[in-house]
Each structure stands twice: as structure tokens, then as C-alpha cells.
Amino acid sequence: MASFLAVFAAMALWELASPRRVPHVPKGYRWFANLMLVAVGTGVVRIVLPMAAVGAAEWARARGWGLFNLWDAPAWASWGVSVAALDFAIYEQHVVFHRVPVLWRLHKVHHADVDIDVTTGLRFHPLEILLSMAIKMGVVIALGAPAGAVVVFEVVLNATSMFNHSNVKIPFTLDRVLRLIVVTPDMHRVHHSVDVREHNRNFGFNVPWWDRLCGTYQAQPGAGHDGMAIGLAQYQGVLRQTLGWLLTLPFRGASR
């Protein structure tokens, strides 16, 4: 929670001081709906899967399940492989949520935002959050990942999601260097383009390497960062995206 609040505050202040794009919707209105969705999603996970990913790691350790509970590997190997494997699993999950229509119904709540800022990095439907947590727990148990490594991964994933969705201006030369090791806001913004070809690129959250290795990397949007439209074509006119609208969106309209 301390990490979340610190990163959120830092990115919010950075957005205020040096915004990359002019927003289309008043920030206060969007923030209320997006943050309320976060609260609902967090509550659902706490009720349905209270053990979460870190608890799954401890549960697997107590039973001797998973790769690193069967193999006495050095700590650097078990931690490094666990964090990298979890990150790749999240990348692949993201790709699948774009490819499978029923899963896209859930994930399009994230993409329907007509602006992109720090709160977009937290805007996921509660059912997607729940399913994502279940997948993550399965990977943790299969790996026998150390609980400490899972904590590190969760903190980093949360922080990088807020960072790379933020509406902040980073000099081009610095961005070009940063995106060699981390997904930058300019890199991930391509993924939120209204152009379907572009929103099926740059799936990574933490590191850019999976996109480069798997052929899903795109350096810049075709229309440029100032000219590109954000969101989904069918929801460009839906500016009043209330909490109720976000919660019911997966159950309305076309799945593709």
C-alpha cells in the first residue's frame, strides 16, 4: 500500500507538472470512476481469493509443491526466474485477453478509456482482476516461487503499470534509452491507440523484451502521440463513463 500510494502520488504530480497530451475529459470525473472500479475490484479479490499470489507461494512452500520447492536452487536463481516467469506469464495473459472474444469483453473496460493517465493503469474490470489473480496464483504454485519474489513482482508490476500509463512528458532521447529496460509511457500509449493494429502491439507492462522477442513491438503510433486517438472506436463518444457503465460494459455490445 505504501508503494502504491507513493508511486501514484509521484505520477499524478508529474502529470500535473508536465503532461504529454491534453485530456478530453475532466480528470476529476474520470478519476472518480476509475478509482471506484479499483476499490470494487480489490474488494472482490479480497473476498473470493483472500490468499492472493503471496499466500499461494506460502501455501505451495508448506506442501513442497512447485519447481523451486523441489529443487534447492540458489536464491538468486529462484528469485530471478520467478520474477521473469511471472512477467512473461502476464505478457502472454495480456495477449490472450486481446485474442479471445469472451476475455476481450472484460479487458475492453481497460481500453475504453478515452484518455490515458495514471488511473488507466489501475482500471480493470473486477472479473478480469479476479481471473488474472487466479492465473498468477497458478503460475506461482507451479514455480514454487519464493513469497519474497512474489511480493517484489507485485510491487514492481503495480508501479510500472501506473508509470507506463501516465500522461507524462519524457524527452525523446531519454525515452529511447529507458525503453531498452522498461516499458515507457510513450511505448505503452501505442497499445491504447484506437487503431486496432496498434492496440495489438506493445503488450508488456514491466519490460519491453517480450514484445521485441515475440514480434509485437511498435516504436511509435502512426498518427504521432499528439494526433492519435485513445480508446476504442465504438466508445469515442461515450465520455460519461460511470462506475455502473464500466461494471456492465462486458455484458453489452459486440465481443470483438
Secondary structure, 3 states (H helix, E strand, C coil): CHHHHHHHHHHHHHHHHCECCCCCCCHHHHHHHHHHHHHHHHHHHHHHCCCHHHHHHHHHHHHCCCHHHHCCCCHHHHHHHHHHHHHHHHHHHHHHHHHCHHHHHHHHHHHCCCCCCCCHHHCCCHHHHHHHHHHHHHHHHHHCCCHHHHHHHHHHHHHHHHHHHCCECCCHHHHHHHCCCCCCHHHHHHHHECCHHHHCCCCCCCCCHHHHHHCCCCCCCCCHHHHCCECCHHHCCCCCCCHHHHHHHHHCCCCC
